[in-house]
Amino acid sequence: MRTSALLLLAFSSGCFAQTATLQSPNGNIKIIISDEQSTPTYSIDFKNKPVINNSALGFEFKQQAPFSEGFKITKTQDRTIDTQWQLPWGERQTVTDNHNEITVTFNKTQPQGGTFTVRFRAFNNGVGFRYEVPKQAGFDNIEITKELTEFAITNSNDATAWWIPARGWNRYEYIYNTTPLNDAALVHTPFTFKNKDGIHFSIHEAALVDYAAMVLNQRRPGTFQADLTPWSDGIAVKKQGAFTTPWRTIQMGESAVDLINSDIILNLNEPNKLGDVSWVKPGKYVGIWWGMHINTQTWGSGEKHGATTQTTKYYMDFAAQYGFDGVLVEGWNIGWDGDWFSNGDVFSFTQPYDDFDIAALTQYGKEKGVQLIGHHETSGSVSNYRNQMEDAFTLYEKSNVSQVKTGYVADGGNIKRIDENGIARHEWHDGQFMVNEYLYNVKLAAKHKISINTHEPIKDTGLRRTYPNWIAREGARGQEFNAWGTPPNPPEHVPMLAFTRMLAGPMDFTPGIFDMSFNGLGADTNRPQTTLAKQLALYVVLYSPIQMAADLPKNYLAKPDAFQFIQDVPTDWQKSIALDGEVGDFIVFARKERKSDKYSGNDWYLGAVTDEKARTMTVPLDFLEQGKKFEAQIYKDGQNAEWKNKPYDLTIEKRIVTASDKLTLELATSGGVAIRFKAL
């Protein structure tokens, strides 16, 4: 660290407004913080054009006077950071953190006083800011009723937005809307939009800890206000003494892929707090899962029970033969019979069904070199889970389980907790109570050297940097909706996720369905609305350090040539580059494998997917190392491929390429291409 000599700081005093100005290292982004009319505000310019108009800062409280009017800037301090740090696993191995920072302190002298600081950081591809409220008289116990933070979008009438609604019956599992920005109402973040100049933006948050999640409420055209998900009693956030908020983030770039090629969210989180995390292992897994969704198996006991000792051994044999690290088993524990969705209180997290011998399977897995991947479904009854959590992780640690998929299936606003008086309360998945509950689960798991893959989660805000055992999450409409969703995920869904949900962090989408016809082909059935090549490309396009081969083993054995790509592709990367794309239309990704016991660290992979439109694109291979040759192993849509009736038409070819070459990619409707560049 060093004090910035390059930071442009303008601080003027007198009878008019005082302002502080901060620029990004490359000078493209400028933030202006002001106390005009004794009201804290900020605005942002991008390349000398306003993109965020004057926007409010501050809070309202239940007891104390608001932090809004009557505040003046009394102090500023600046610095520059230009450093690099290492991810233990991730999209890239080395992360660059280069930003300018200014802290601006606002004070109010009359009446009742009050002080707070806003810390701004300007990166070359966006902005982060957070509130830091010190301990002060009259603020020992704080109940925040509203955060006043605004995002006033310049020229919003000409902007396009891509979004999902907040606080509906569901959590984040919606098909994305494409609308004029002014038509977006109460929306989840990441919230992606594009202005009339083609500048792309994403508003989100980083380091969400002990605070309510922020959704965005468009109170008047173009002005979105932070809307904190409340407790069951209506209070947004409860604090004692000094507190710090999550970072509010605004990513921006001249192209859609600039949003993806950004590490702002990770850089705004604290470094690893767990110490040695060599026990956190990226990898691939299979599982007793898809059969329940297509009704060939059941979670509960009976003739079709999926989670049996015999079936698990079969999956372990398959995993061992084809190089998978683990076998996920859902439905192994007491509680799945009957209406489990609505009665999470009956789940036991230590007692298996009679036909599931966890001790025998632990031993069998050790012999095969394959781990059980654990599963804890709560159905939203989090107090029942909390009471058993220590015993559950102790059992799993004893059983050689190092990864656990947790589930919080419950309608929005229906997470059940038992308060200190024994009364059942119902909370949102993204309120302060559950923000803390999810993190408690992750921290306790770390004590048992267990990694957590959270389903029905709180949104990702980059905490995997601080707690690297939080290895993946769901938090969007996943593959299972293709089995029974109404409607299934549309062709644009994946190229939409790449520029929205995936900006937050890894997603356990569960790709790799090879049988598209379990309900018949055509456009009007529940099935993946993709070609086979697109299912392969998902392993590169949708990042997760743990990737599932989600289909039934027999379906992979029926298509061994295509299955080879899933066996080859890694899940941990040295470099990742979004090469080209448009929101909801298409995306092209290149990634270089990270060196490990299984991978040389020399090979590259490429994935490209499109929406319902067939398209041809030319991709320069200049991301490859100069002077080296690679064998391009190409899995692409066949000449007659189209997703509705001919999804299996797949062509596999090989050619020698170098960094000076270009590849022409022809993608069918809802098609894709997956390529391994094997270093020679």
C-alpha positions in Angstrom: 0.0 0.0 0.0 1.0 3.6 -0.6 -0.5 7.0 -0.4 -1.8 7.9 -3.9 0.0 10.6 -5.8 -2.2 9.9 -8.8 -5.5 10.3 -7.1 -7.4 13.4 -8.2 -8.8 14.9 -5.1 -10.8 18.0 -5.3 -12.0 19.4 -1.9 -13.4 22.9 -1.9 -14.9 24.7 1.1 -16.8 27.9 1.6 -20.5 28.8 1.7 -21.4 26.4 -1.1 -21.3 22.6 -1.4 -18.1 20.8 -0.6 -17.1 18.0 -3.0 -14.6 15.2 -3.1 -13.6 13.6 -6.5 -12.1 10.2 -7.1 -10.9 8.7 -10.4 -10.2 5.2 -11.5 -6.5 4.3 -12.2 -7.1 4.7 -16.0 -9.1 7.9 -15.6 -12.2 6.6 -17.3 -14.4 6.6 -14.2 -15.0 9.6 -12.0 -17.0 9.7 -8.8 -18.1 13.0 -7.3 -19.2 13.0 -3.7 -21.1 16.1 -2.5 -22.9 17.7 0.5 -24.9 20.1 -1.6 -27.9 21.4 0.4 -26.4 19.6 3.4 -27.4 16.2 1.9 -24.9 13.5 1.2 -24.9 12.4 -2.5 -22.6 10.9 -5.1 -22.6 10.8 -8.9 -20.5 8.9 -11.5 -19.1 9.8 -15.0 -17.8 7.3 -17.4 -15.4 8.6 -20.1 -16.5 12.2 -19.4 -20.2 11.3 -19.7 -22.6 11.2 -16.7 -23.9 7.7 -16.1 -25.2 7.9 -12.5 -26.9 11.2 -11.7 -26.8 12.8 -8.2 -27.9 9.9 -5.9 -28.7 10.0 -2.2 -26.7 8.3 0.6 -27.7 7.6 4.2 -30.1 5.8 6.5 -33.3 6.0 8.4 -33.7 4.5 11.8 -36.5 3.4 14.1 -35.3 5.4 17.1 -32.5 7.8 16.0 -32.7 10.8 13.7 -32.0 9.9 10.0 -28.6 10.2 8.4 -29.8 12.3 5.5 -30.3 16.1 5.7 -28.1 18.4 7.6 -24.8 16.6 7.0 -21.6 18.2 5.7 -18.3 16.7 4.5 -15.7 17.3 7.3 -12.8 15.0 6.4 -11.4 13.0 3.4 -8.5 10.5 3.1 -7.2 8.8 0.0 -4.9 6.0 -1.0 -4.0 3.8 -4.0 -3.8 0.0 -4.1 -2.0 -2.0 -6.8 -1.4 -5.5 -5.8 -2.0 -9.2 -6.7 -3.3 -12.1 -4.7 -3.9 -15.8 -5.2 -7.2 -17.7 -5.3 -6.8 -21.2 -3.8 -9.3 -22.3 -6.5 -11.3 -20.2 -9.0 -11.7 -18.8 -12.5 -8.1 -17.6 -12.3 -5.2 -18.2 -10.1 -3.9 -14.7 -9.8 -6.2 -11.7 -9.1 -5.1 -8.1 -9.7 -6.5 -5.5 -7.3 -5.8 -2.0 -8.7 -8.0 0.8 -7.4 -8.0 4.3 -6.0 -9.8 4.9 -2.7 -11.3 7.8 -0.8 -13.0 7.9 2.5 -15.5 10.8 3.1 -16.7 11.6 6.5 -20.1 13.3 7.0 -21.0 15.1 10.2 -24.2 16.6 11.5 -23.9 19.1 14.4 -27.6 20.0 15.0 -29.9 18.6 16.1 -28.9 15.4 17.8 -25.7 15.1 15.8 -24.4 12.0 14.1 -21.5 10.9 11.9 -20.7 8.3 9.3 -18.1 7.6 6.6 -18.5 6.4 3.1 -15.5 4.5 1.6 -15.4 4.7 -2.2 -13.1 2.6 -4.4 -12.7 3.2 -8.1 -11.5 0.4 -10.3 -10.9 0.5 -14.0 -14.2 -1.4 -14.6 -16.4 -0.1 -11.8 -17.1 1.3 -8.4 -17.6 0.0 -4.9 -18.7 1.9 -1.8 -19.8 1.1 1.7 -20.9 2.8 4.9 -18.8 2.8 8.0 -20.7 4.0 11.1 -18.5 4.4 14.2 -19.6 4.0 17.8 -21.3 7.2 18.9 -23.6 8.5 21.6 -27.2 7.5 21.2 -26.5 4.6 18.7 -25.8 1.7 21.1 -28.8 -0.2 19.7 -29.7 0.5 16.1 -32.7 -0.6 14.0 -32.3 0.4 10.4 -35.7 0.8 8.7 -34.4 2.1 5.4 -31.1 2.5 3.6 -31.4 5.6 1.5 -28.7 4.6 -1.1 -29.9 5.5 -4.7 -28.7 4.6 -8.2 -30.1 7.3 -10.4 -29.5 6.1 -14.0 -28.8 8.8 -16.6 -31.1 8.7 -19.6 -33.0 5.8 -18.3 -35.7 6.1 -21.0 -33.3 4.7 -23.6 -31.9 1.9 -21.5 -32.5 -1.9 -21.6 -32.5 -4.1 -18.5 -32.3 -7.8 -17.8 -33.8 -8.8 -14.4 -35.7 -11.1 -12.2 -38.3 -10.0 -9.5 -37.5 -9.9 -5.8 -39.6 -11.1 -2.9 -42.0 -13.2 -5.0 -43.1 -16.8 -4.0 -39.7 -18.0 -5.3 -36.2 -17.1 -4.4 -34.0 -16.5 -7.4 -35.4 -19.2 -9.7 -37.1 -17.2 -12.4 -36.7 -16.8 -16.1 -35.1 -13.4 -16.8 -37.1 -10.5 -18.2 -35.8 -8.3 -21.0 -37.5 -4.9 -20.8 -36.9 -1.2 -21.0 -35.1 -0.2 -17.8 -38.0 1.9 -16.6 -40.3 -1.2 -16.6 -38.1 -2.9 -14.0 -39.7 -2.7 -10.5 -38.5 -4.6 -7.4 -35.5 -6.5 -8.7 -32.8 -8.8 -7.5 -29.1 -8.1 -8.0 -26.9 -8.6 -10.0 -29.1 -6.2 -12.0 -27.7 -5.8 -15.6 -28.6 -3.0 -18.0 -27.3 -1.2 -21.0 -27.6 2.5 -21.8 -28.2 4.2 -25.2 -24.4 4.5 -25.8 -24.0 0.8 -25.4 -22.3 1.0 -22.0 -23.1 -2.1 -19.9 -23.7 -1.9 -16.2 -24.3 -4.3 -13.3 -25.4 -3.2 -9.8 -24.8 -5.7 -7.1 -23.2 -6.0 -3.6 -20.0 -7.5 -2.1 -19.2 -9.0 1.3 -22.8 -9.4 2.5 -22.2 -10.2 6.2 -24.6 -9.6 9.2 -26.8 -7.3 7.1 -29.9 -7.6 4.9 -29.6 -8.3 1.2 -30.1 -5.3 -1.0 -32.7 -5.5 -3.8 -33.5 -2.5 -6.0 -36.7 -0.6 -6.0 -37.4 1.8 -8.8 -39.3 4.4 -6.9 -39.4 6.9 -9.9 -38.3 6.4 -13.5 -34.6 5.6 -13.6 -33.9 6.0 -9.9 -33.4 2.8 -8.0 -33.3 2.8 -4.2 -31.6 0.1 -2.0 -34.5 -1.9 -0.5 -33.3 -4.1 2.3 -35.0 -7.4 2.8 -36.7 -7.1 6.2 -37.1 -9.3 9.3 -40.5 -10.7 10.1 -41.1 -7.7 12.4 -40.4 -5.3 9.5 -37.0 -4.0 10.7 -34.4 -4.1 7.9 -31.2 -4.5 9.9 -30.5 -4.8 13.6 -27.1 -3.6 14.9 -25.3 -2.7 18.1 -22.6 0.0 18.3 -20.3 0.5 15.3 -21.1 -1.3 12.1 -20.0 -1.6 8.4 -22.4 -2.3 5.5 -21.7 -4.5 2.5 -20.2 -2.9 -0.5 -22.6 -1.5 -3.1 -21.1 -2.2 -6.5 -21.5 -0.8 -10.0 -19.6 -2.6 -12.7 -19.4 -0.9 -16.1 -17.8 -1.4 -19.5 -18.0 -0.7 -23.2 -19.0 -4.3 -24.0 -21.1 -6.9 -22.3 -18.0 -9.1 -21.7 -16.3 -6.3 -19.8 -18.8 -7.1 -17.0 -17.6 -10.7 -16.9 -13.9 -10.0 -17.1 -14.0 -8.1 -13.8 -12.9 -9.1 -10.3 -14.5 -6.2 -8.4 -16.7 -8.5 -6.3 -13.8 -10.7 -5.1 -11.5 -7.7 -4.5 -14.0 -6.1 -2.2 -14.1 -9.1 0.1 -11.6 -9.8 2.9 -8.8 -12.3 2.4 -9.1 -15.9 3.4 -9.9 -16.3 7.2 -9.6 -20.1 7.3 -5.9 -20.5 6.9 -4.8 -23.7 5.2 -7.6 -24.7 2.8 -5.8 -27.4 0.9 -8.6 -29.7 2.0 -11.0 -27.8 -0.3 -11.0 -29.8 -3.5 -12.5 -28.7 -6.8 -13.7 -31.6 -8.9 -16.5 -33.4 -10.8 -19.2 -35.6 -9.4 -22.1 -37.8 -10.4 -25.1 -38.5 -8.2 -28.4 -40.0 -7.2 -30.4 -36.9 -8.2 -31.7 -36.6 -11.8 -33.7 -39.8 -11.5 -35.9 -38.1 -8.8 -36.6 -35.2 -11.1 -37.6 -37.4 -14.1 -39.6 -39.8 -11.8 -37.5 -42.9 -12.2 -36.6 -42.8 -8.5 -37.9 -41.2 -5.3 -36.3 -39.3 -2.4 -38.5 -41.1 0.1 -38.4 -44.8 1.0 -40.2 -47.5 -1.1 -39.7 -49.6 -4.2 -38.2 -46.6 -6.2 -36.0 -45.2 -3.4 -32.9 -43.9 -5.1 -30.6 -43.5 -2.1 -29.9 -47.2 -1.4 -26.6 -48.9 -0.6 -26.8 -50.9 -3.8 -27.5 -48.0 -6.1 -24.8 -45.8 -4.4 -22.2 -48.6 -5.0 -23.2 -48.7 -8.6 -22.6 -44.9 -8.9 -19.3 -45.2 -7.1 -18.2 -47.9 -9.5 -19.1 -45.6 -12.4 -17.3 -42.7 -10.8 -14.2 -44.6 -10.2 -14.0 -46.0 -13.7 -14.5 -42.6 -15.4 -12.5 -40.3 -13.2 -15.1 -38.6 -11.0 -14.2 -37.6 -7.5 -17.5 -38.1 -5.7 -21.1 -39.3 -5.7 -23.9 -37.1 -4.4 -26.7 -38.9 -2.6 -30.0 -37.2 -2.0 -32.8 -38.8 0.0 -30.6 -41.0 2.3 -31.9 -39.6 5.6 -35.2 -39.9 7.5 -37.7 -37.2 6.7 -38.3 -37.5 2.9 -41.5 -39.5 3.1 -44.8 -37.6 2.9 -45.0 -33.9 2.4 -41.3 -33.1 3.1 -41.5 -29.8 1.2 -43.8 -28.4 3.9 -42.6 -30.3 7.0 -38.8 -29.8 7.4 -39.2 -30.4 11.2 -39.2 -34.1 10.6 -35.8 -34.3 9.0 -33.0 -36.2 10.8 -29.5 -35.4 9.6 -27.9 -38.4 11.3 -30.4 -41.2 10.8 -30.4 -43.0 7.4 -33.1 -45.1 6.0 -32.7 -48.8 6.6 -31.6 -49.4 3.0 -28.7 -46.9 3.2 -25.6 -48.2 5.1 -23.4 -45.1 5.4 -20.6 -46.9 7.2 -20.4 -49.6 4.5 -20.4 -47.0 1.8 -17.7 -45.0 3.5 -15.5 -48.0 3.4 -16.5 -48.9 -0.2 -15.7 -45.3 -1.3 -12.3 -45.5 0.3 -11.5 -48.7 -1.6 -12.7 -47.1 -4.9 -11.1 -43.7 -4.3 -14.5 -42.0 -4.5 -16.1 -39.9 -1.8 -19.7 -39.6 -0.7 -21.0 -36.1 -1.2 -23.3 -35.3 1.6 -26.8 -33.7 1.4 -28.7 -31.8 4.0 -32.2 -30.6 3.0 -33.9 -28.4 5.5 -37.2 -27.5 3.8 -36.7 -24.1 5.3 -36.9 -25.4 9.0 -33.6 -23.9 9.9 -33.9 -24.2 13.7 -34.4 -27.9 13.3 -31.2 -28.0 11.2 -29.3 -25.7 13.6 -30.1 -28.1 16.5 -28.6 -31.0 14.6 -25.9 -29.3 12.6 -22.9 -30.2 14.8 -23.9 -33.9 15.0 -24.5 -33.9 11.3 -21.1 -32.6 10.4 -19.4 -34.9 12.9 -21.1 -37.9 11.2 -20.0 -36.7 7.8 -16.4 -36.0 8.9 -16.3 -39.6 10.3 -17.7 -40.8 7.0 -15.0 -39.2 4.9 -17.4 -36.7 3.5 -15.6 -33.4 2.5 -18.4 -31.7 0.5 -22.1 -31.2 1.5 -24.9 -29.9 -0.6 -27.4 -28.0 1.6 -30.9 -27.2 0.6 -33.4 -24.6 1.9 -36.5 -25.4 -0.2 -39.2 -23.1 1.0 -41.4 -20.5 -0.6 -40.2 -16.9 -0.4 -40.7 -15.4 3.1 -41.3 -18.8 4.6 -38.0 -19.8 6.3 -39.1 -21.1 9.7 -37.1 -20.2 12.8 -38.0 -20.6 16.4 -37.3 -17.5 18.4 -36.1 -17.1 22.0 -39.6 -17.5 23.3 -40.3 -20.7 21.4 -42.5 -18.9 18.8 -42.2 -19.8 15.1 -41.2 -16.8 12.9 -41.1 -16.8 9.1 -38.2 -15.0 7.4 -37.0 -14.3 3.9 -34.0 -16.3 2.4 -32.1 -13.0 2.0 -33.0 -11.2 5.2 -30.4 -10.5 7.9 -31.3 -13.6 10.0 -30.7 -16.0 7.1 -27.6 -14.1 5.9 -26.1 -15.0 9.3 -27.5 -18.5 9.3 -25.9 -19.5 5.9 -22.6 -18.1 7.1 -22.9 -20.0 10.4 -23.3 -23.2 8.4 -20.2 -22.5 6.3 -18.1 -21.6 9.3 -19.1 -24.7 11.3 -18.5 -26.9 8.3 -15.0 -25.5 8.0 -14.2 -26.7 11.5 -14.9 -30.2 10.2 -12.9 -29.6 6.9 -16.2 -29.7 4.9 -17.0 -27.5 1.9 -20.5 -26.3 1.4 -22.5 -26.1 -1.9 -25.6 -24.1 -0.9 -28.9 -24.6 -2.8 -31.8 -22.2 -2.3 -29.0 -19.9 -1.1 -28.5 -16.3 -0.3 -27.0 -14.7 -3.4 -23.2 -14.9 -3.9 -21.4 -11.7 -2.9 -17.8 -13.0 -3.1 -17.5 -14.5 0.3 -15.7 -17.5 -1.2 -12.6 -15.4 -1.0 -12.9 -15.1 2.8 -14.4 -18.5 3.3 -13.0 -20.7 0.5 -15.0 -23.7 1.7 -18.1 -22.0 0.4 -17.4 -23.7 -2.8 -20.6 -23.2 -4.9 -24.2 -22.2 -4.8 -27.3 -22.5 -6.8 -29.3 -19.2 -6.7 -30.9 -19.3 -10.2 -33.1 -21.5 -12.3 -31.0 -24.7 -12.7 -31.2 -27.8 -14.8 -34.0 -29.4 -12.8 -36.5 -27.0 -14.3 -35.9 -28.7 -17.6 -37.5 -31.9 -16.1 -40.6 -30.3 -14.6 -40.6 -26.5 -14.8 -43.4 -24.6 -16.4 -42.0 -23.6 -18.8 -38.5 -25.2 -18.9 -35.5 -23.0 -19.2 -35.7 -21.3 -22.7 -32.8 -21.3 -25.2 -31.7 -17.8 -24.1 -31.4 -18.9 -20.4 -27.7 -19.8 -20.3 -26.4 -16.8 -22.4 -28.6 -14.7 -20.0 -27.1 -16.2 -16.9 -23.6 -15.5 -18.1 -24.2 -11.8 -17.9 -26.5 -11.7 -14.8 -26.4 -14.4 -12.1 -22.9 -15.5 -13.0 -21.5 -12.0 -12.3 -22.0 -12.9 -8.6 -19.9 -16.1 -8.6 -19.9 -19.8 -9.2 -23.2 -21.7 -9.8 -24.0 -25.4 -9.4 -26.2 -25.6 -12.5 -25.8 -29.4 -12.9 -25.0 -29.6 -16.6 -24.5 -32.6 -18.9 -27.9 -34.0 -19.8 -27.5 -36.5 -22.7 -31.0 -37.8 -22.9 -33.3 -35.0 -24.1 -36.3 -37.2 -24.8 -37.3 -38.5 -21.4 -40.6 -36.7 -22.0 -40.3 -36.8 -25.8 -38.7 -34.3 -28.2 -40.2 -31.2 -29.7 -40.8 -27.7 -28.3 -43.7 -28.4 -26.0 -42.3 -30.9 -23.6 -40.3 -30.6 -20.4 -36.8 -31.3 -21.5 -33.5 -29.3 -21.9 -34.1 -26.9 -24.8 -30.6 -27.4 -26.1 -28.5 -29.5 -28.4 -26.1 -32.1 -27.0 -23.1 -29.8 -28.0 -24.6 -27.0 -25.9 -24.7 -29.3 -22.8 -21.0 -30.0 -23.3 -20.2 -26.3 -23.6 -21.9 -25.6 -20.3 -18.9 -27.0 -18.5 -16.8 -24.1 -19.8 -19.4 -21.4 -20.0 -21.0 -21.7 -16.5 -18.2 -21.7 -14.0 -18.3 -23.9 -10.9 -15.3 -25.5 -9.1 -17.5 -28.6 -8.6 -19.3 -29.7 -11.8 -21.9 -32.5 -11.9 -22.4 -35.0 -14.7 -26.1 -34.8 -14.0 -27.6 -37.5 -16.2 -28.0 -41.2 -15.5 -24.8 -43.2 -16.1 -26.5 -45.3 -18.8 -27.0 -42.2 -20.9 -23.3 -41.4 -20.9 -22.4 -45.0 -21.8 -24.8 -44.7 -24.8 -22.8 -41.7 -26.1 -19.1 -42.5 -25.1 -17.6 -40.1 -27.7 -19.4 -37.1 -26.4 -18.9 -38.2 -22.8 -15.2 -38.0 -23.3 -15.3 -34.2 -23.1 -16.9 -34.3 -19.7 -14.2 -36.7 -18.5 -11.5 -34.4 -19.9 -12.7 -30.9 -18.8 -11.3 -29.6 -15.5 -13.1 -27.4 -13.0 -10.3 -25.3 -11.7 -8.7 -22.7 -13.9 -5.5 -20.7 -14.2 -7.1 -18.1 -16.5 -10.6 -17.3 -17.8 -11.5 -14.9 -20.5 -14.9 -14.0 -21.8 -14.1 -13.5 -25.5 -17.4 -12.3 -27.0 -21.1 -12.2 -26.3 -24.3 -10.2 -25.9 -26.7 -10.5 -23.0 -29.2 -13.2 -23.6 -27.9 -13.9 -27.1 -24.6 -15.7 -27.0 -21.4 -16.1 -25.0 -17.9 -17.4 -25.9 -15.5 -18.3 -23.1 -11.8 -19.5 -23.1 -10.2 -21.0 -20.0 -6.8 -22.4 -19.2 -6.6 -25.3 -16.8 -4.8 -25.0 -13.5 -1.9 -27.4 -12.9 -2.8 -30.2 -10.5 -2.3 -33.9 -9.9 -4.7 -34.6 -12.8 -3.9 -31.7 -15.2 -0.7 -30.5 -16.7 -1.7 -26.8 -16.7 -1.0 -26.5 -20.4 -4.4 -27.1 -22.0 -7.0 -24.6 -22.9 -10.8 -25.1 -23.3 -13.4 -23.1 -25.1 -17.2 -23.0 -24.8 -19.7 -21.1 -26.8 -23.5 -21.2 -26.6 -26.3 -19.4 -28.4 -30.0 -18.7 -27.8 -32.8 -19.8 -30.2 -31.0 -18.2 -33.1 -28.4 -20.2 -35.1 -25.3 -18.1 -35.6 -21.8 -18.3 -37.1 -18.9 -16.5 -35.5 -15.2 -16.3 -36.0 -13.0 -16.6 -32.9 -9.3 -15.6 -33.0 -7.2 -18.0 -31.0 -4.8 -15.3 -29.8 -5.4 -16.3 -26.2 -3.2 -19.4 -26.8 0.5 -19.1 -26.1 2.5 -17.8 -29.0 4.9 -20.3 -30.6 3.0 -23.4 -29.4 0.9 -25.9 -31.2 -2.4 -27.4 -29.9 -4.6 -30.2 -31.0 -8.1 -28.7 -31.1 -10.6 -31.4 -30.2 -13.9 -29.9 -31.3 -17.3 -31.1 -30.3 -19.8 -29.1 -32.3 -23.4 -29.1 -33.6 -23.8 -31.3 -36.7 -24.9 -30.0 -40.0 -28.6 -30.9 -39.3 -28.6 -30.1 -35.6 -31.4 -28.0 -34.1 -32.7 -28.2 -30.5 -36.3 -29.1 -31.0 -36.1 -32.4 -33.0 -32.4 -33.1 -33.8 -30.5 -32.2 -30.6 -28.2 -35.2 -30.8 -26.6 -34.3 -34.1 -23.0 -33.9 -33.0 -19.7 -33.7 -35.0 -16.4 -34.4 -33.4 -13.2 -33.4 -35.3 -9.6 -32.6 -34.6 -7.1 -30.1 -36.1 -3.8 -28.6 -35.3 -3.9 -24.9 -34.4 -1.8 -22.0 -33.1 -2.4 -18.6 -31.6 -2.3 -17.0 -35.1 -5.3 -19.1 -36.3 -9.0 -18.3 -36.3 -11.9 -20.8 -35.9 -15.3 -20.4 -37.5 -17.9 -21.7 -35.1 -21.3 -22.7 -36.5 -23.9 -23.0 -33.7 -27.3 -24.5 -34.3 -30.5 -23.2 -32.7 -29.9 -23.3 -28.9 -26.6 -24.9 -29.9 -23.0 -24.8 -28.8 -19.5 -25.9 -29.3 -17.0 -27.3 -26.7 -13.3 -27.4 -27.6 -10.2 -28.8 -25.8 -7.0 -27.3 -27.0 -4.5 -30.1 -26.0 -0.9 -28.7 -25.9 1.5 -30.6 -28.1 
